[in-house]
Amino acid sequence: MESYYKPEHLPRFGEIAEGNKDLADAFFAYYNKVFQDGALTAREKALIALAVAHTVQCPYCIEAYSAASLEAGADLEQMTEAVHVATAIRGGASLVHGVQMLDHVKKVMM
Amino acid sequence: MSFIPLELVHEDGSTETIDGPQTTTSLHYRRAPLAEPAEQLARLDAVPIEGGPTGTGRFEADLAASGWPDLRPATLEIFQINLGKLCNMTCRHCHVDAGPDRMEENMDRATVEACLRAIDRSGVHTVDLTGGAPELNPHFAYLVDACVERGKHVIDRCNLTILTTRRFRHLPEWFAERGVEVVCSLPHYRRLGTDAQRGEGTYARSIEALRRLNEAGYGQGDPRRPLTLVTNPVGAFLAGNQASLEAEWKEALARHHGVTFDRLLALNNMPISRYLEWLLEKGQVEAYMERLVNAFNPATIAGLMCRNTLSVSWDGRLFDCDFNQMLELEARLPGHPRPHVADFDPEVWQRHTIRTARHCYGCTAGAGSSCGGAIA
């Protein structure tokens, strides 16, 4: 079946250098540095990436950071909690706008 | 699930069932075709492989392309004895196909004596005891004492749960008196992954055993009481960065359980025996082999354990590593068509070429993997 998303695109990510090698090199160097152990551990960063992947709903990122989280020593319970953090922020972001709605309603209602 | 209880008779005549967690039964017990090493090797050879330095999927070719046309030993440092396949546990990923049903394959006293004579000829500094659960061998205590008397560093590769049984509860203090390094399997610092791989209840008993080891002085930075943990992935992925994992494990085990240890080794799973069975059941064997081959790292070759370790089986045969032992790939020692520990000659060993096959990609992937942990 035809689809905009193709799993084989993930291992081909590096081919993006074809149009501009300098920018790709700079991006991947930065990207790899971001995920090294720092003030946050590689496991914590992988879990943040997993949560963000669910927020931006990127199937490539979800595949990559499910694997990366496991390799970095996370387990299913930790990964599920990370996804719930993304979900809570997404839901909360909608719900907190309800206060705007409330103000609009109060302006026009008796 | 059916299993065979493992009964031991105490000196007072009472018996004790040495039970242990399990996630499966042995391939041997089920008479599964995959119990045969030839079947395992055939399954690995059938995997189409395109990655790696040569793209051939031939480990020898990838070694040669990396500047190692002939894999030769370095200095012999470690004498590793697999005392038998008997174990109180039956873990999902076991490369030995160990379990409580493996009663026959256990080293006898004559072979233990032959090992000690070979150790004296070998010049090794370390004797590494593995299994199965090596503690279940009736000559275990004798062998440990004989090695300690010889001034050797002794390693016990321990499944932890055995230390919570009545028969073996004394071992932490007994090991501490002798300065034995305890190298323990614990796949994850949390319960979920640990019990998934090693069986329900493993985690709780492992933590209890670690507490007992801590009480005996292990895992507090004392070089005479070194406590090492070994993690291997609970699934079809590679081991993470050893140093990074060690820091997290130390913090998490101390915070959750007040347990301390000295060192963490992160190993890859070898695609053989029961781990291979699991990969086949999951339809993951091709993806896992691809992952291993694509992660082939030439920087790991010099430090491979087969270059400084001799592996002896329960019946005294000689191998280049414990994985080759399980695949029945005997060491090719010149002039010794059936190499046996009784005839061990370090000079001949020094000149031999190490035997390799496709499973060896498990040791050269990523940061590398050996009984001593990451390599590169």
Contacts between the chains, C-beta under 8 A, distances in Angstrom:
chain1	res1	chain2	res2	distance
A	37	B	241	7.5
A	37	B	244	5.1
A	41	B	244	6.0
A	41	B	247	7.0
A	41	B	248	5.8
A	42	B	240	7.3
A	42	B	241	6.3
A	42	B	244	5.0
A	43	B	240	7.7
A	43	B	244	7.3
A	43	B	245	8.0
A	43	B	248	6.0
A	67	B	237	5.8
A	70	B	233	7.0
A	70	B	234	8.0
A	70	B	235	6.2
A	70	B	237	5.2
A	71	B	233	7.3
A	71	B	237	5.2
A	71	B	238	6.0
A	71	B	239	7.5
A	71	B	240	4.6
A	72	B	240	5.0
A	72	B	241	7.6
A	72	B	244	7.2
A	72	B	245	7.8
A	73	B	188	7.5
A	73	B	189	7.9
A	73	B	231	7.8
A	73	B	240	5.2
A	73	B	244	7.7
A	73	B	245	4.9
A	73	B	248	5.9
A	73	B	249	7.6
A	75	B	188	6.0
A	75	B	190	5.4
A	75	B	192	5.0
A	75	B	193	4.8
A	75	B	234	7.7
A	76	B	192	6.1
A	76	B	193	7.8
A	77	B	190	7.1
A	77	B	192	5.6
A	78	B	190	7.8
